Amino acid sequence: MKNLTLGKVKTRLAATVGDQKALEIYGQLVAHTLKQVSQSGQIALLYFSDDLHSDLPQCDQQFALRLQRGSDLGERMSNAFKDVFETSARKVLIIGTDCPGLNASIIKEAFDALDAHDIVIGPATDGGYYLLGMRNFQGFIFEDIPWSTSEVLELTLETCARHSLTYCLLKELSDIDDENDLDMWNSMQKDDQTGEL
């Protein structure tokens, strides 16, 4: 996750709503994600982008903090998976922090899917994914992917097929990347208990 730093989070959203509002929204998204992870009952590590000194929102669970390593998103995710599998973990998920539709039952479903599949993916409406899980370290999943494009999911699935990995797709959800995403989410939530951002 990105550190909660003014001017460095949700830059596409900030371009239209301003840095302060973007930071507030990102803080709400992080708080939501941490709450859902806490409710899932799973052991969790938080991998920060820049440093370990971040004002985290209040949550019910104490998280172990780690620092991301790598020159791009794929390398950072690959290194995180590798680190966790080296602790003898048998099923590992990486979850993004900008998906307000994520809930604890989806996280549980993802872990359960790994009983029968090599890979589990939570597809995002923008062509990427909000969650990726595996039951063995498969570093090649992150190679030759144009990150932050609409091709991420498609190319990841092609890689799975090429390496004969079985996979399960979860419910498609929306990330909040820009003001259009935010407006769409808020219009969907007006009569829902999840609430607007």
Secondary structure, DSSP 4 states (H G I P E B T S, - for coil): -----TTSS-HHHHHHH-HHHHHHHHHHHHHHHHHHHHHHT---EEEESS-S---PPP-SS--EEEE--SSSHHHHHHHHHHHHHTTT-SSEEEE-S--TT--HHHHHHHHHHTTT-SEEEEEBTTSSEEEEEESS--GGGGTT--TTSTTHHHHHHHHHHHTT--EEE---B----SHHHHHHHHHHHTTSTT---
